[in-house]
Amino acid sequence: MNPKTYSAKLDDLDPRWYVIDADNKVLGRLATEIATVLRGKLKPSYTPHMNGGDFVIVVNAAKVAVTRGREDKKVYYRHSGYPGGLKEETLRQALEKHPERVIERAVKGMLPHNHLGADMLRRLKVYGGPDHPHAAQQPKPWARPTAEAILAEQAAAETETEAEEATAKK
């Protein structure tokens, strides 16, 4: 048994890009999944004090679903700082005006409230429609990883490394 605690180094972090389709997904459950990916908690190299998460692209934010009639019940408040400066907006109004901010606000509340959380939030890209400009990063559709998928990925990486070594010897 190794008595030392593993702590990832900056070189060990390998951020990936994922696409999540928000069409007909419940806002809160979607936000928790996004926050988990942004924090990197599903990675074996998770280190709480480092930004080891992945990049997340959310498409179809305008089509996100909510439960129990929250479109009109949920109210977002903000204040200008002046007397009488309280502004309020329902979830329905927010989704019509700027659907991206609804998901960003939900995810922001689930991340750490410090500089690290702000860095994690910068890795979130939300778009109201089905298109996004991040095709160059070759994002993959998000699926919660299983143990079998992780082991298969590791085996594929090992065989790829062995093949590279064999070609290097020739």
ChimeraX attribute file (.defattr): number of C-alpha atoms within 10 A of each C-alpha:
attribute: neighborCount
match mode: 1-to-1
recipient: residues
	/A:1	3
	/A:2	5
	/A:3	5
	/A:4	6
	/A:5	6
	/A:6	11
	/A:7	13
	/A:8	16
	/A:9	11
	/A:10	10
	/A:11	6
	/A:12	10
	/A:13	18
	/A:14	10
	/A:15	14
	/A:16	14
	/A:17	19
	/A:18	20
	/A:19	20
	/A:20	20
	/A:21	19
	/A:22	24
	/A:23	16
	/A:24	13
	/A:25	15
	/A:26	14
	/A:27	19
	/A:28	17
	/A:29	12
	/A:30	19
	/A:31	22
	/A:32	16
	/A:33	14
	/A:34	27
	/A:35	25
	/A:36	17
	/A:37	23
	/A:38	26
	/A:39	26
	/A:40	23
	/A:41	15
	/A:42	14
	/A:43	16
	/A:44	9
	/A:45	17
	/A:46	18
	/A:47	18
	/A:48	13
	/A:49	10
	/A:50	17
	/A:51	19
	/A:52	24
	/A:53	25
	/A:54	22
	/A:55	23
	/A:56	25
	/A:57	23
	/A:58	25
	/A:59	22
	/A:60	20
	/A:61	27
	/A:62	22
	/A:63	18
	/A:64	21
	/A:65	17
	/A:66	16
	/A:67	9
	/A:68	7
	/A:69	9
	/A:70	13
	/A:71	16
	/A:72	12
	/A:73	11
	/A:74	13
	/A:75	14
	/A:76	14
	/A:77	10
	/A:78	10
	/A:79	11
	/A:80	9
	/A:81	8
	/A:82	7
	/A:83	7
	/A:84	8
	/A:85	10
	/A:86	11
	/A:87	10
	/A:88	12
	/A:89	13
	/A:90	15
	/A:91	19
	/A:92	15
	/A:93	15
	/A:94	17
	/A:95	19
	/A:96	10
	/A:97	11
	/A:98	14
	/A:99	22
	/A:100	20
	/A:101	16
	/A:102	20
	/A:103	24
	/A:104	19
	/A:105	13
	/A:106	18
	/A:107	22
	/A:108	18
	/A:109	13
	/A:110	16
	/A:111	19
	/A:112	15
	/A:113	10
	/A:114	8
	/A:115	9
	/A:116	15
	/A:117	18
	/A:118	13
	/A:119	14
	/A:120	23
	/A:121	21
	/A:122	12
	/A:123	17
	/A:124	22
	/A:125	17
	/A:126	22
	/A:127	21
	/A:128	20
	/A:129	17
	/A:130	13
	/A:131	11
	/A:132	15
	/A:133	9
	/A:134	12
	/A:135	10
	/A:136	6
	/A:137	11
	/A:138	11
	/A:139	16
	/A:140	14
	/A:141	12
	/A:142	16
	/A:143	9
	/A:144	8
	/A:145	10
	/A:146	10
	/A:147	8
	/A:148	9
	/A:149	11
	/A:150	12
	/A:151	11
	/A:152	12
	/A:153	11
	/A:154	12
	/A:155	12
	/A:156	12
	/A:157	12
	/A:158	12
	/A:159	11
	/A:160	12
	/A:161	12
	/A:162	12
	/A:163	12
	/A:164	11
	/A:165	11
	/A:166	10
	/A:167	9
	/A:168	8
	/A:169	7
	/A:170	5
